[in-house]
Amino acid sequence: MGRNRRILVPEARKQLDKLKVDVMRAKGYSVDEERPDSVKFEIAKELGIPLSEEYNGKLTSEQAGKIGGPIGGNMVKEMVRLAQEQLTKEKQ
């Protein structure tokens, strides 16, 4: 079963890209604001994984996870932190 890579609220794309830029910069990566997905190439290079701009069908699931995991994982951690912060403010 394939994954659906579309976001549920297309209008949120700009903010999600900004979140990715902010989170990955905080982790020490250089991220182009115009191309926030480019950070995956920096991570792949750091890990020695041969990621290219074109066809990447020869990558294993493990390799793909090692590239995308830090990006998505750090974004989720930051979203949880922001939600907790907002809930704390609402309780006061």
C-alpha positions in Angstrom: 0.0 0.0 0.0 1.5 3.3 -1.1 1.7 6.4 1.0 -0.2 9.5 0.3 2.3 12.4 0.4 -0.3 15.1 0.1 -0.9 17.3 3.1 -4.5 17.4 4.4 -4.7 21.2 4.2 -2.9 22.4 1.1 -2.9 26.0 2.4 -0.6 24.8 5.2 2.3 24.0 2.8 4.0 27.3 3.2 3.9 27.1 7.0 5.1 23.5 7.0 8.0 24.5 4.8 8.9 27.3 7.2 8.7 24.9 10.1 11.1 22.5 8.3 13.5 25.4 7.6 13.4 26.6 11.2 13.7 23.1 12.8 16.5 21.9 10.5 18.5 25.2 10.9 18.2 24.8 14.7 19.7 21.3 14.2 22.7 22.9 12.4 21.8 22.2 8.8 21.9 24.9 6.1 18.5 25.0 4.4 17.5 27.1 1.4 14.2 28.8 2.2 13.2 28.5 -1.5 13.9 24.8 -1.5 13.3 23.4 2.0 13.4 19.8 0.8 17.0 20.3 -0.3 18.1 19.5 3.3 17.6 15.9 2.6 20.6 16.0 0.2 22.8 17.4 3.0 21.6 14.6 5.4 22.2 11.9 2.7 25.7 13.2 2.1 26.4 13.3 5.8 25.3 9.6 6.1 27.0 8.5 2.9 23.8 7.6 1.1 23.7 8.1 -2.7 20.7 10.4 -3.1 20.3 12.1 -6.4 17.9 14.7 -7.9 16.6 12.2 -10.3 15.9 8.5 -9.9 16.4 7.0 -6.4 14.7 3.6 -6.9 17.8 1.8 -5.8 17.7 3.2 -2.3 16.6 0.8 0.3 13.7 1.6 2.7 16.3 1.7 5.5 18.3 4.3 3.6 15.3 6.4 2.8 14.2 6.3 6.5 17.6 7.4 7.6 17.3 10.5 5.4 13.6 11.4 6.1 13.5 10.3 9.7 15.5 13.1 11.2 13.6 15.7 9.2 10.1 14.4 9.9 10.9 13.3 13.5 12.3 16.7 14.4 9.3 18.5 12.8 6.9 16.4 14.8 8.8 17.0 18.1 8.6 20.7 17.4 4.9 20.6 16.6 4.3 18.7 19.9 6.3 21.2 21.8 4.4 24.1 20.2 1.0 22.4 21.0 2.1 21.8 24.6 3.1 25.4 24.9 -0.2 26.6 23.5 -2.2 24.3 25.9 -0.2 25.7 28.9 -1.0 29.2 27.8 -4.7 28.4 27.5 -4.9 26.9 31.0 -3.5 30.2 32.5 
